């Protein structure tokens, strides 16, 4: 391993001078800095970031905890955070909670033990109002940005979220505008605030259009393709006569639509389908999916903006980002003669 004293010997300068060059100290001339840096590069010098972190109490590491990288909703969020972190000289440590509170806590504690400078967390939502691990983050005074909606157990942290309520309301209004009145809703995890907001947006749009609420049209579907397919089977067996289906996310919508089509139900001729999220698969599904476009790249950029503010001990405010509906082939006007 090449050390500072090796560079100093080769360059005919003191170790202190080399150290100052590496820190970009102002009392070293530009010519000397250029010469020593070029020499260090030629010799293959790699700075000891860990040792530097011990000196200045900064590791230049940020921890990122998500449910799973296989969830396509996170891809662009992670890309934006990593790109901005790279530009700012930070490295990202990744961990998966797998929607397990105990694993989430273990991942966060590992990051805290690594003395990360900040944390990004997509929480494992739970019904409990308190979660000890989030109190530990507060005690460590580690800057933390919540990716998504806050819940009581993480309400003390800054967050960035999509305006799920308004976006869901727009999706329902789109279906109502096409003439649909019997609109089924496949809801998400009961503990997730974003799922509650999307159900509430559906309810508000119905009320605004003076369409009576019908419990028989609302199904608990979870959040996966498999759960979407299972819920679609349940809906068919209950003969709801729904002419449209709004799903809590694209995965549920794709699972439901796939099952319906396998059963001979035509989309959108027999039933219109709307998702939420605009994951890549939605555009390339068997029938391209009408959905809500979440600004995922923007969410990651805003999350990093908030983190940089926290790292500079600034007061930052949580952000709500608007979304928009993307109309594709899976929705159509209701054929009143059909």
Buried (B, 14 or more C-beta within 10 A) or exposed (E): EEEBEBBBEBBEBEBEBBBBBBEEEEEBEEEBBEBBBEBBEEEEBEEEEEEBBEEEEBBBBBBBBBBEEEBBBBBBBBEBBBBBBEEEEBEBBEBBBBBEBEBBBBBBBBBBEEBBBBBBBBBBBBEEEEBEBBEBBEEBEBBBBBBBBBBEBBEEBBBBBBBBBBBBBBBBBBBBEBBBBBBBBBBBBEBBBBBBBBBBBBBBBBEEBEBEEBEEBBBBBBBBBEBBBBBBBBBBEEEBEBBBBBBBBBBBBBBBBBBBBEEEBEBBEBBBBBBBBBBEBBEEBEBBBBBBBBBBBBBBBBBBBBBBBBBEEEEBEBBBBEBEBBEBBBBBEBEEEE
